[in-house]
């Protein structure tokens, strides 16, 4: 594999991998596991639906369903090897990053109308950043794998936000 971004990506990865104990980075990367992240979104979806935001709940659930539909074909198409496993393929983009980003930010978008302050987004950003950091430091993903997941999933989350905003405008007093 070659390209102008791969050389700095590999250099950054070499400088970062294993700078933190594996036990720590493994726990951080686990925040992106489906059994960890998806139940958080599911609870927010159920809460929002119960509170009357069915369209927002459906949009967030659809965004999560679309994550593997976007990630898996791209992994197969690129067949990029991993930082510590050059014999393996399918590391680009990071499915764990995509899962954590859509699950945690999607949950924050759903619960934000029922909370005070921006803590849902701060928590979502922290969990997603910890996941991404753990994946890179552990050597599971190159930095560009993680960045690609953020870029790929941002339109999904913007769509969820638009549906939630449209629904809140319709239910506002005087409408």
Secondary structure in CASP SS format (residue, H / E / C, confidence):
PFRMAT SS
TARGET T0000
AUTHOR 0000-0000-0000
METHOD secondary structure of the structure
MODEL  1
X C 1.00
X C 1.00
X C 1.00
X H 1.00
X H 1.00
X H 1.00
X H 1.00
X H 1.00
X H 1.00
X H 1.00
X H 1.00
X H 1.00
X H 1.00
X H 1.00
X H 1.00
X H 1.00
X C 1.00
X C 1.00
X C 1.00
X C 1.00
X C 1.00
X H 1.00
X H 1.00
X H 1.00
X H 1.00
X H 1.00
X H 1.00
X H 1.00
X H 1.00
X H 1.00
X H 1.00
X H 1.00
X C 1.00
X H 1.00
X H 1.00
X H 1.00
X H 1.00
X H 1.00
X H 1.00
X H 1.00
X H 1.00
X H 1.00
X H 1.00
X H 1.00
X H 1.00
X H 1.00
X H 1.00
X H 1.00
X H 1.00
X H 1.00
X C 1.00
X C 1.00
X C 1.00
X H 1.00
X H 1.00
X H 1.00
X H 1.00
X H 1.00
X H 1.00
X H 1.00
X H 1.00
X H 1.00
X H 1.00
X H 1.00
X H 1.00
X H 1.00
X H 1.00
X H 1.00
X H 1.00
X H 1.00
X H 1.00
X H 1.00
X H 1.00
X H 1.00
X H 1.00
X H 1.00
X H 1.00
X H 1.00
X C 1.00
X C 1.00
X C 1.00
X C 1.00
X C 1.00
X C 1.00
X C 1.00
X C 1.00
X C 1.00
X C 1.00
X C 1.00
X C 1.00
X C 1.00
X C 1.00
X C 1.00
X C 1.00
X H 1.00
X H 1.00
X H 1.00
X H 1.00
X H 1.00
X H 1.00
X H 1.00
X H 1.00
X H 1.00
X H 1.00
X H 1.00
X H 1.00
X H 1.00
X H 1.00
X H 1.00
X H 1.00
X H 1.00
X H 1.00
X H 1.00
X H 1.00
X C 1.00
X C 1.00
X C 1.00
X C 1.00
X H 1.00
X H 1.00
X H 1.00
X H 1.00
X H 1.00
X H 1.00
X H 1.00
X H 1.00
X H 1.00
X H 1.00
X H 1.00
X H 1.00
X H 1.00
X H 1.00
X H 1.00
X H 1.00
X H 1.00
X H 1.00
X H 1.00
X H 1.00
X C 1.00
X C 1.00
X C 1.00
X C 1.00
X H 1.00
X H 1.00
X H 1.00
X H 1.00
X H 1.00
X H 1.00
X H 1.00
X H 1.00
X H 1.00
X H 1.00
X H 1.00
X H 1.00
X H 1.00
X H 1.00
X H 1.00
X H 1.00
X H 1.00
X H 1.00
X H 1.00
X H 1.00
X H 1.00
X H 1.00
X H 1.00
X H 1.00
X H 1.00
X H 1.00
X H 1.00
X H 1.00
X C 1.00
X C 1.00
X C 1.00
X C 1.00
X C 1.00
END
